[in-house]
Amino acid sequence: MIKRNYECPRIEISQIELEEGLAAGSATVRTPNASNQVTQEWQQDDTDYRVIEW
């Protein structure tokens, strides 16, 4: 059996600075069309009544 020297427990803290936030890459930007109008389209699915087990 090899005996090792005792090392005291330690806590390390890392500070991370985000550029724009957690969801910065999840947004989609749509530019205006030829008439310079911005359109919004919402896709609405049927209501889902499933029971989902967690």
HELIX and SHEET records of a PDB file:
HELIX    1   1 ALA A   24  SER A   26  5                                   3    
END                                                                             
